[in-house]
Amino acid sequence: MKRYQFWLLFWLPWLALIVTVIVRKDAPFPWVFAINTIVLNLIATNMRRKQVGLSFPATIKAMVPGLGYHEWKRLYFAKP
């Protein structure tokens, strides 16, 4: 998976959730849709993590702002 495909897989579900919430103002909040968005992001992050060779703790460290700069750079911007 190339980094741009990862970004697309990571942000597209969030964009769809935002559009759904904004367009359907009178509808109840789509909890199933939100849970699906989080699950899809976890799957995409796990695939990318395995591809660039990061361990699970290093991936968590990359997601915490200000903690793991090198891991963050490797997870989101490294060429496979």
N, C-alpha and C positions, 0 to 999 in steps of 0.2 A: 504494500500500500504506500503510495507516494504521500508526501506531507500535505499536498493540496487536497488529495482525496480524504485524508484524515480530517483536515479542517472542515471540509464539506460535510462529512459524516458527523462531525462533532457539532456544528452550528446549525445545520438544517433542521433537526428536530426542535431546537430552541426557537428558531424563527417560526416554524409552523405553530408551536405553542403560543407564541406572542400574537401572531395573526389571529389565531382561533379565539383567544381571550379578548382581543380588541374588537373583532367583528361580531362576536356573539356576546354582547354585553348583558343581555337579559337572561341568558342561559346559565344554569349552575356551572360552577367551575369543573372542568373536565379532569378529574383526578386520575382516571385511567390513562388519559393522554399524557399527563405530567409524569406519571410513573413510567410509562413507555419511553418518554424522552430521556429520563435518567438511565434506564436500562440500556437504551441504544448508545448513550454516551459512554457507559461503562464497557460495553462490548467493543466500541471503536477504540477506546483508550487501551484496553487489554490487548487488542490486536497490534496496535502501534507499539506498545511496551515490549511485546515479544519480538517484534521486528527489529527494533533498535537495540535490544538486549538489555533492558533495564529490569532490575528486580522489583518486586512489589513494594518494599519499603522505599526504594529510590523513586518510584513512581509517585507515591504519596508525598514524598519530600519535594518532588517537582511541582505538585499541585498546590502546595502551601506557599503563598506569596512571601518572597523575601527569604526563603529558607534554602532552597536548592537550585541555585542559578544554573549550574552546569547540567544538572539533570533536566531542568526545565528546557534549556536550550536543546538538549539532546532529544527529548521527547517530542517537542513541537517543531523543531527546525532542522533536525539532522536528515541528511540524505541516506536512504537505506542502502 
